[in-house]
Amino acid sequence: MCMKKLICYCFGYSEADIIKDAQENQGTSLIMEQILSEKKKGSCNCAVNNPLGR
């Protein structure tokens, strides 16, 4: 069983998702931009959703 290393527990994005997205978008991850944007808006709840509390 292969466990995905989640980066964003709010939106379910894994490290592999972000790497693939960056490769498909000339080195820029649109997923990371979305996560950062949502975090600025206060829509990110990773502190609660992430079992490590971050």
Residue frames as a rotation matrix with the C-alpha (Angstrom) as fourth column:
MET 1
0.580 0.815 0.000 0.00
0.815 -0.580 0.000 0.00
0.000 0.000 -1.000 0.00
CYS 2
-0.491 -0.749 0.445 1.42
0.765 -0.615 -0.191 3.37
0.416 0.247 0.875 -1.05
MET 3
0.319 0.555 -0.768 0.67
0.838 -0.543 -0.045 6.30
-0.442 -0.630 -0.639 1.24
LYS 4
0.279 -0.177 0.944 0.58
0.611 -0.726 -0.316 9.75
0.741 0.665 -0.095 -0.33
LYS 5
-0.525 -0.486 -0.698 2.54
0.836 -0.448 -0.317 12.40
-0.159 -0.750 0.642 1.56
LEU 6
0.483 0.810 0.333 -0.12
0.834 -0.541 0.108 15.07
0.268 0.226 -0.937 2.02
ILE 7
-0.731 -0.644 0.225 1.01
0.583 -0.761 -0.284 18.66
0.355 -0.076 0.932 1.88
CYS 8
-0.750 0.567 0.341 -2.44
-0.598 -0.801 0.019 20.22
0.284 -0.190 0.940 2.24
TYR 9
-0.905 0.422 -0.057 -4.92
0.395 0.781 -0.484 18.48
-0.160 -0.460 -0.873 4.49
CYS 10
-0.341 0.811 -0.476 -7.67
-0.266 -0.569 -0.778 20.99
-0.902 -0.139 0.409 3.67
PHE 11
0.298 0.423 -0.856 -7.69
-0.894 -0.190 -0.405 20.31
-0.334 0.886 0.322 -0.06
GLY 12
0.734 0.040 0.678 -6.10
-0.069 0.997 0.016 16.85
-0.676 -0.059 0.735 -0.10
TYR 13
0.804 -0.497 -0.327 -3.06
-0.442 -0.130 -0.888 17.73
0.399 0.858 -0.324 -2.22
SER 14
0.811 -0.581 0.062 -0.05
0.432 0.668 0.606 15.47
-0.394 -0.465 0.793 -1.96
GLU 15
0.065 -0.904 -0.423 3.59
-0.231 -0.426 0.875 16.19
-0.971 0.041 -0.236 -2.58
ALA 16
-0.590 -0.265 0.762 3.31
0.563 0.542 0.624 14.19
-0.579 0.797 -0.171 -5.82
ASP 17
0.443 0.826 0.349 0.33
0.870 -0.303 -0.389 16.31
-0.216 0.476 -0.853 -6.95
ILE 18
0.781 -0.166 -0.602 2.31
-0.066 -0.980 0.185 19.52
-0.621 -0.105 -0.776 -6.47
ILE 19
-0.321 -0.945 0.067 5.43
-0.102 0.104 0.989 18.16
-0.942 0.311 -0.130 -8.21
LYS 20
-0.366 0.259 0.894 3.37
0.854 0.474 0.212 16.97
-0.369 0.841 -0.395 -11.19
ASP 21
0.718 0.694 -0.058 1.53
0.639 -0.689 -0.342 20.30
-0.277 0.209 -0.938 -11.35
ALA 22
0.428 -0.647 -0.632 4.82
-0.276 -0.759 0.590 22.23
-0.861 -0.078 -0.503 -11.36
GLN 23
-0.577 -0.652 0.492 6.20
0.232 0.447 0.864 20.02
-0.784 0.612 -0.107 -14.13
GLU 24
-0.111 0.646 0.755 3.08
0.980 0.195 -0.022 20.62
-0.162 0.738 -0.655 -16.22
ASN 25
0.865 0.496 0.074 3.18
0.500 -0.864 -0.062 24.40
0.033 0.090 -0.995 -15.64
GLN 26
0.427 -0.784 0.451 6.77
0.250 -0.376 -0.892 25.32
0.869 0.493 0.035 -16.50
GLY 27
-0.516 -0.777 -0.361 8.02
0.493 0.076 -0.867 25.02
0.701 -0.625 0.344 -12.91
THR 28
-0.787 0.331 0.521 5.19
-0.572 -0.708 -0.415 26.88
0.231 -0.624 0.746 -11.20
SER 29
-0.801 0.535 -0.269 2.68
0.582 0.803 -0.133 24.97
0.145 -0.263 -0.954 -9.14
LEU 30
-0.470 0.740 0.482 -0.79
-0.298 -0.646 0.703 26.39
0.831 0.186 0.524 -9.57
ILE 31
0.366 0.545 -0.754 -1.84
0.511 0.560 0.653 24.16
0.778 -0.624 -0.074 -6.68
MET 32
-0.352 -0.569 -0.743 0.63
0.936 -0.198 -0.292 25.89
0.019 -0.798 0.603 -4.35
GLU 33
-0.926 0.068 0.373 -0.65
0.004 -0.982 0.187 29.27
0.379 0.175 0.909 -5.54
GLN 34
0.021 0.999 -0.032 -4.21
-0.104 0.034 0.994 28.16
0.994 -0.018 0.104 -4.73
ILE 35
0.252 0.018 -0.968 -3.20
0.848 0.478 0.229 26.89
0.466 -0.878 0.105 -1.28
LEU 36
-0.717 -0.609 -0.340 -1.38
0.697 -0.641 -0.322 30.13
-0.021 -0.468 0.884 -0.46
SER 37
-0.718 0.530 0.451 -4.31
-0.194 -0.775 0.602 32.21
0.668 0.345 0.659 -1.72
GLU 38
0.299 0.873 -0.385 -6.80
0.167 0.349 0.922 30.26
0.939 -0.340 -0.042 0.39
LYS 39
-0.063 -0.422 -0.905 -4.53
0.971 0.183 -0.153 30.55
0.230 -0.888 0.398 3.40
LYS 40
-0.943 -0.297 0.148 -4.41
0.277 -0.951 -0.137 34.35
0.182 -0.088 0.979 3.00
LYS 41
-0.361 0.898 0.253 -8.23
-0.370 -0.387 0.845 34.42
0.856 0.211 0.472 2.82
GLY 42
-0.541 0.113 0.833 -8.46
-0.826 0.114 -0.552 32.35
-0.157 -0.987 0.031 6.00
SER 43
0.490 0.777 -0.394 -10.03
-0.850 0.526 -0.020 29.41
0.192 0.345 0.919 4.17
CYS 44
-0.115 -0.637 -0.762 -7.25
-0.261 0.759 -0.596 27.05
0.959 0.130 -0.253 5.20
ASN 45
0.630 0.382 0.677 -7.85
-0.752 0.079 0.655 24.89
0.196 -0.921 0.337 8.24
CYS 46
0.274 -0.608 -0.745 -4.71
-0.129 0.744 -0.655 22.74
0.953 0.276 0.125 8.14
ALA 47
-0.598 -0.503 0.624 -3.92
-0.650 -0.151 -0.745 23.47
0.468 -0.851 -0.236 11.79
VAL 48
0.015 0.700 0.714 -7.02
-0.872 0.358 -0.333 21.42
-0.489 -0.618 0.616 12.64
ASN 49
0.842 0.434 -0.320 -7.01
-0.539 0.662 -0.521 18.93
-0.014 0.612 0.791 9.74
ASN 50
0.156 -0.878 -0.452 -3.30
-0.430 0.352 -0.832 18.08
0.889 0.324 -0.322 9.82
PRO 51
0.791 0.171 -0.587 -2.57
0.358 0.648 0.672 15.46
0.495 -0.742 0.452 12.49
LEU 52
-0.192 -0.926 -0.326 0.73
0.935 -0.071 -0.348 17.29
0.299 -0.371 0.879 13.22
GLY 53
0.450 0.519 -0.726 -1.16
0.758 -0.652 0.004 20.56
-0.472 -0.552 -0.687 13.79
ARG 54
-0.342 -0.564 -0.751 0.40
0.016 -0.803 0.596 22.62
-0.939 0.192 0.284 11.03
